[in-house]
């Protein structure tokens, strides 16, 4: 589509206008990868959706109502009307979700076949990101294989954002994505392997989907996206464990941030140290977290120079040995890792090594490889993403430098000289800044070489 142009900033966007976009990856050397498919979004419009779902006859089922692109939305008025087949389902109640914990819900389920949910408040909390807005709880009364459509009644569904001075502002809604419920024993919410139960095997499958070892079917996508954010990831694994243990999926309001401000309130640092290994050598390298007190799951993408080293294995650290973990090393130059804690484990605390990755030097290779943390997502026990949820915790990443072949001191001198000459150094160890003045120059190279010569 040659007509596509760079996306303007928010001040230039026109409300309720459709914008088309695509992504193109560019590595640290400026090399461009293949572009993604073109996607579209209507600026200023919120999307409500009901995913396809399944449930067993005679049991209670939880059906999520999801919301997308709701960051900084403050709901002061909400009316949602959903219709369903009363011969298949019987509505019981509505429950809050981790996304909407701060809201008090009212509902009317008295008319069979119609479920109505309401919010009305003058002191609305901001939402963060997207996901399941609320759960509709039903009893499944239909026979096996019976189906029921789950439809929004557009004329009775509206949402108001608290604008300036708490004046309600009607928000445009996309209600086109409606669901289908099927009476079935398998692929209920959390049951990714289709064995009619939710347990640790479903967690393992979730992690494999997260790192790209498994391509999910449509049934697995619907069963595995417990958080309602449209993807199957490690945050879903945390919620699946809660389902398996019959624990509530929603925290108490006291467990969320008291201040609904969108400003970040805390910081977690994820780092990889600088390390040297011998020619043809092998080394386990840790990925460290400086405050692991709320970490229950992590999804990490690490990039490296495959001409210098290759990643050969991944293992949990001593403190995370009871976590479920899956990894994908199939793509040269990249490691994808997903890890999730089991219920009943001791809470993590303080500065820890979360995961270890084994690297082996390529035959007769020497030089340096950056160890870049391309992507790091952390989540808590309710599947809430540290950075994008109400937790509002920044995740700061610092990659490392893996030096192969030469002594660490000599390699640092070479790195300094390469930078001075305008060459690509591969990666920079902080030790190359010999005088610790925050920059690398000729004086650093001379200082390192003098130290090596004993002067």
C-alpha positions in Angstrom: 0.0 0.0 0.0 2.1 2.9 -1.3 -0.3 5.5 0.2 0.7 4.6 3.7 2.5 7.4 5.5 4.2 7.7 8.9 1.6 7.7 11.7 1.1 11.3 13.0 1.3 12.0 16.7 -2.0 12.2 18.7 -2.4 15.9 18.2 -2.8 15.4 14.5 -5.2 12.4 14.6 -8.8 13.0 13.7 -11.4 11.4 15.9 -13.3 8.4 14.5 -11.1 8.3 11.4 -9.6 5.0 10.3 -5.8 4.8 10.2 -3.9 2.0 8.5 -0.4 1.0 9.8 2.2 -1.7 9.6 5.4 -2.5 11.5 8.9 -3.0 10.0 11.8 -4.3 12.2 15.2 -2.6 12.0 18.2 -4.1 13.8 21.0 -2.2 15.4 22.9 -2.1 12.1 20.1 -0.5 10.2 19.1 -3.7 8.3 15.3 -3.8 7.6 13.2 -7.0 8.0 10.0 -8.0 6.4 7.0 -5.7 7.1 4.0 -6.9 9.0 0.5 -7.1 7.5 -1.3 -3.9 7.3 -3.7 -3.3 10.2 -6.2 -0.6 10.9 -7.6 1.3 13.9 -10.3 3.9 14.3 -8.9 6.7 16.4 -11.1 7.5 19.5 -13.2 4.4 19.2 -13.3 1.7 21.9 -13.7 -1.9 21.0 -15.9 -4.2 23.1 -15.9 -7.9 22.2 -17.2 -11.3 23.4 -14.9 -14.2 22.5 -16.2 -17.7 21.6 -16.4 -19.9 24.7 -17.2 -23.4 25.9 -18.6 -24.9 29.0 -19.8 -28.2 30.5 -23.5 -29.1 31.0 -24.4 -28.7 34.7 -21.4 -26.5 35.6 -20.8 -22.9 36.1 -18.9 -21.0 33.3 -17.1 -17.7 33.3 -17.5 -15.7 30.1 -15.3 -12.6 29.7 -16.5 -9.3 28.1 -13.3 -7.7 26.7 -12.3 -4.2 26.0 -9.4 -3.0 23.8 -7.4 0.3 23.6 -8.8 1.5 26.9 -5.7 3.1 28.3 -6.5 6.1 30.6 -10.2 5.6 30.1 -12.2 6.7 33.2 -15.7 5.2 33.1 -18.3 7.3 34.8 -21.3 5.7 33.0 -21.7 2.3 31.4 -24.7 0.3 30.2 -24.1 -3.0 28.4 -26.9 -5.3 27.3 -26.1 -8.8 26.0 -28.6 -11.4 24.8 -28.2 -15.2 24.9 -30.2 -18.4 24.5 -32.0 -19.1 27.7 -32.4 -22.8 26.8 -28.5 -23.1 26.8 -27.4 -20.7 29.5 -28.8 -19.2 32.7 -27.2 -16.0 34.0 -26.2 -15.9 37.7 -24.1 -12.8 38.3 -21.4 -10.4 37.1 -17.8 -10.3 38.6 -15.1 -7.8 38.4 -11.8 -8.5 36.7 -8.2 -7.5 37.4 -8.7 -4.6 35.0 -11.9 -3.3 36.6 -11.2 -4.1 40.3 -11.8 -0.5 41.4 -15.3 -0.3 39.9 -18.5 -1.3 41.6 -20.8 -3.1 39.2 -24.6 -3.3 39.2 -26.5 -5.8 37.1 -29.9 -7.0 36.1 -30.3 -10.6 35.1 -34.0 -11.1 36.0 -35.2 -11.4 32.4 -34.1 -14.8 30.9 -32.0 -14.4 27.8 -30.9 -10.8 28.7 -27.9 -9.7 30.8 -27.5 -6.0 31.7 -24.4 -4.5 33.4 -24.1 -1.0 34.7 -21.6 1.5 36.2 -22.4 4.9 37.4 -19.9 6.9 39.4 -18.6 10.5 39.8 -15.1 9.4 41.0 -13.9 7.0 38.3 -10.5 5.2 38.3 -8.5 5.1 35.1 -8.2 1.9 33.3 -4.8 0.7 32.0 -4.5 -1.1 28.7 -7.0 -3.7 27.7 -8.4 -7.0 28.7 -11.5 -8.5 30.3 -13.7 -5.7 31.5 -16.1 -8.0 33.5 -17.1 -11.6 33.7 -20.6 -12.9 33.1 -21.2 -16.0 35.2 -23.6 -18.5 33.8 -25.0 -22.0 34.6 -24.8 -24.2 31.6 -28.2 -25.9 31.1 -28.1 -26.9 27.5 -27.4 -30.3 26.1 -24.0 -31.3 24.7 -23.2 -29.5 21.4 -26.0 -26.9 21.9 -25.0 -23.4 21.0 -25.9 -19.8 21.9 -25.0 -16.6 20.3 -23.8 -13.8 22.6 -24.8 -10.5 21.1 -24.5 -6.9 22.2 -27.7 -5.0 21.9 -26.3 -1.9 20.3 -29.3 0.4 21.1 -28.9 -0.4 24.8 -25.1 -0.3 25.1 -23.3 2.9 25.8 -20.1 4.1 27.6 -19.3 7.5 29.0 -15.8 8.7 29.8 -15.3 11.2 32.6 -14.1 14.2 30.7 -12.9 17.6 32.1 -14.7 18.5 35.4 -16.1 15.0 35.4 -18.5 15.8 32.6 -19.6 12.6 30.9 -18.5 12.2 27.3 -20.1 9.6 25.1 -17.5 7.3 23.6 -17.9 5.7 20.2 -18.0 1.9 20.5 -17.1 -0.9 18.1 -19.5 -3.8 19.0 -19.0 -5.9 15.9 -17.1 -8.7 17.6 -19.8 -11.0 19.2 -19.3 -14.5 20.4 -20.7 -18.0 20.2 -21.0 -20.3 23.2 -20.9 -24.1 22.7 -21.8 -26.7 25.3 -18.7 -28.9 25.4 -16.5 -30.7 27.9 -13.2 -29.5 26.3 -11.5 -26.1 25.6 -13.3 -24.4 28.5 -11.5 -21.2 29.7 -8.0 -22.3 30.7 -8.1 -25.8 29.0 -5.7 -25.4 26.2 -5.0 -29.1 25.6 -8.6 -30.0 25.4 -8.6 -32.7 28.1 -11.7 -31.2 29.8 -9.7 -30.0 32.9 -7.5 -27.0 33.8 -4.2 -27.9 35.3 -0.4 -27.5 35.0 -0.3 -29.1 31.6 -2.3 -26.1 30.3 0.3 -23.8 31.8 3.1 -25.5 29.9 1.1 -25.2 26.6 0.5 -21.5 27.3 4.3 -21.0 27.8 5.0 -22.9 24.6 2.6 -20.7 22.6 4.1 -17.6 24.2 7.7 -18.4 23.0 6.5 -19.6 19.5 7.1 -23.3 20.0 3.4 -24.0 19.2 1.0 -22.3 16.9 -2.4 -22.2 18.7 -5.7 -23.3 17.1 -8.7 -21.0 17.3 -10.0 -23.1 20.2 -6.7 -22.8 22.1 -6.6 -19.0 21.5 -10.1 -18.6 23.0 -9.3 -21.0 25.9 -5.9 -19.5 26.6 -6.6 -15.8 26.5 -7.8 -15.7 30.1 -6.7 -12.1 30.6 -8.7 -11.0 27.5 -5.9 -8.9 25.9 -6.1 -10.8 22.6 -3.0 -12.9 23.0 -1.9 -16.1 24.8 1.1 -15.1 27.0 2.7 -15.7 30.4 0.2 -13.5 32.2 -2.5 -16.0 31.1 -0.5 -18.8 32.7 -0.7 -17.0 36.0 -4.5 -16.9 35.7 -4.8 -20.5 34.5 -2.9 -21.6 37.7 -5.5 -19.7 39.7 -8.3 -21.4 37.9 -6.7 -24.8 38.5 -6.3 -24.0 42.2 -9.9 -22.6 42.5 -8.6 -19.2 43.5 -10.3 -15.9 42.7 -9.1 -14.3 39.5 -9.7 -10.8 40.8 -7.7 -9.0 43.5 -9.4 -7.0 46.2 -9.5 -3.3 45.7 -7.0 -2.9 48.5 -4.5 -4.9 46.4 -4.5 -2.3 43.6 -2.9 1.1 43.6 -4.8 3.6 45.6 -3.9 6.5 43.3 -5.4 6.1 39.8 -2.8 8.5 38.2 -1.2 7.2 35.1 2.2 8.4 36.2 4.7 5.5 36.9 5.2 4.9 40.6 8.0 2.4 40.8 10.8 0.8 38.8 12.2 -2.7 38.3 15.6 -3.2 36.6 16.3 -6.3 34.5 20.0 -6.7 33.6 22.6 -8.9 32.0 26.2 -8.6 33.2 29.3 -8.2 31.0 31.1 -11.5 30.8 34.2 -12.9 29.0 34.7 -16.5 27.9 37.6 -18.3 26.3 37.8 -19.3 22.6 35.5 -22.3 22.0 34.3 -21.9 25.6 30.9 -22.2 27.2 29.3 -20.0 29.9 26.0 -19.7 31.8 24.9 -16.1 31.9 22.3 -14.8 34.3 19.3 -12.5 33.6 18.9 -10.6 36.9 16.0 -8.7 38.5 16.7 -6.2 41.2 13.2 -6.3 42.8 11.4 -9.6 42.3 8.8 -9.2 45.1 5.8 -9.3 42.8 7.2 -11.3 39.9 5.2 -14.4 39.1 5.8 -14.6 35.4 8.2 -13.3 32.8 8.4 -13.2 29.0 11.8 -12.3 27.7 13.3 -11.9 24.2 17.1 -11.8 24.1 19.1 -11.0 20.9 22.8 -11.7 20.4 25.4 -11.9 17.6 25.2 -15.5 16.2 28.6 -15.1 14.4 30.3 -14.9 17.7 28.3 -17.1 20.0 25.3 -19.4 20.0 22.7 -20.0 22.7 22.6 -23.7 23.6 20.4 -24.0 26.7 18.2 -22.2 29.2 17.6 -23.1 32.8 15.9 -21.6 35.9 18.0 -20.2 38.7 18.2 -21.7 42.1 15.4 -19.4 43.3 13.1 -20.1 40.4 13.7 -23.9 40.0 10.1 -24.6 40.9 8.7 -22.3 38.1 7.4 -23.7 34.8 9.6 -22.6 32.0 9.8 -23.0 28.2 12.3 -21.5 25.7 12.8 -21.3 22.0 16.4 -21.2 20.6 15.5 -22.1 17.0 16.2 -18.7 15.5 19.9 -17.9 15.3 20.7 -14.7 17.3 17.6 -14.9 19.5 16.4 -16.5 22.7 12.7 -16.5 23.7 11.9 -17.4 27.3 8.6 -17.8 29.2 8.5 -18.6 32.9 5.6 -18.8 35.4 5.5 -19.7 39.1 3.4 -22.4 40.6 0.9 -21.8 43.4 2.2 -22.4 46.9 5.8 -21.3 46.2 7.6 -19.0 48.5 7.5 -15.3 47.3 10.6 -14.1 45.5 12.4 -11.2 47.2 15.0 -8.7 46.4 17.8 -8.9 43.8 17.8 -12.3 42.2 19.0 -14.2 39.2 15.7 -15.1 37.4 17.0 -17.2 34.5 20.3 -18.5 33.1 21.2 -18.8 29.4 24.1 -20.9 28.2 26.2 -19.5 25.4 28.9 -21.3 23.5 31.6 -19.5 21.4 31.5 -20.3 17.7 34.5 -22.3 16.6 37.6 -20.2 16.4 35.5 -17.0 16.8 36.7 -14.0 18.8 35.3 -10.6 19.4 32.2 -9.4 21.3 28.5 -10.0 21.1 25.9 -7.7 22.5 23.3 -9.4 24.7 20.3 -7.2 24.2 17.1 -7.5 26.1 14.8 -6.8 23.2 11.6 -7.3 25.1 10.8 -8.0 28.8 7.3 -8.4 30.2 6.7 -9.1 33.9 3.4 -10.0 35.5 2.0 -10.6 39.0 -0.2 -13.4 40.3 -3.3 -11.9 38.8 -1.7 -11.7 35.3 -1.3 -7.9 35.5 1.5 -6.6 33.4 4.0 -4.5 35.4 4.3 -1.7 32.9 0.8 -1.5 31.3 -1.6 -2.4 34.1 -2.7 -0.6 37.2 0.6 -1.7 38.8 2.3 1.1 36.7 5.8 -0.2 37.3 8.4 0.6 34.7 10.6 -2.3 33.6 14.1 -0.9 32.8 16.3 -3.2 30.8 20.1 -3.2 30.5 21.9 -5.7 28.2 25.3 -7.0 28.6 28.4 -7.7 26.5 29.8 -11.2 25.9 33.5 -11.1 25.0 35.1 -14.2 23.4 38.8 -15.1 22.8 40.9 -12.3 24.2 41.5 -11.3 27.7 38.9 -8.9 29.1 41.4 -6.0 29.4 42.7 -6.4 25.9 39.2 -6.7 24.5 38.2 -3.5 26.3 41.1 -1.7 24.7 40.1 -3.0 21.3 36.5 -1.8 21.8 37.7 1.6 22.8 39.9 1.9 19.7 37.1 0.7 17.4 34.8 3.4 18.8 37.4 6.1 18.4 37.9 5.0 14.8 34.1 5.1 14.1 33.9 1.3 13.7 31.1 -0.9 15.0 32.4 -2.3 18.3 29.7 -5.0 18.6 29.0 -4.1 22.2 30.5 -1.9 24.9 31.6 -3.1 28.3 31.5 -0.5 31.0 35.0 -1.5 31.9 36.2 0.1 28.6 35.5 3.4 30.3 38.7 3.1 32.3 38.6 6.6 34.0 34.9 6.3 34.7 34.1 9.7 33.1 31.0 8.5 31.2 32.7 8.4 27.8 35.2 6.2 25.9 38.1 7.9 24.3 41.8 7.5 23.5 42.8 8.1 27.1 40.8 5.0 28.1 42.5 2.8 25.5 46.0 4.1 26.5 45.2 3.5 30.2 44.1 -0.1 29.6 47.1 -0.9 27.4 49.5 0.6 30.0 47.9 -1.6 32.7 48.4 -4.7 30.5 52.1 -3.8 30.0 52.6 -3.3 33.7 53.3 0.4 33.5 
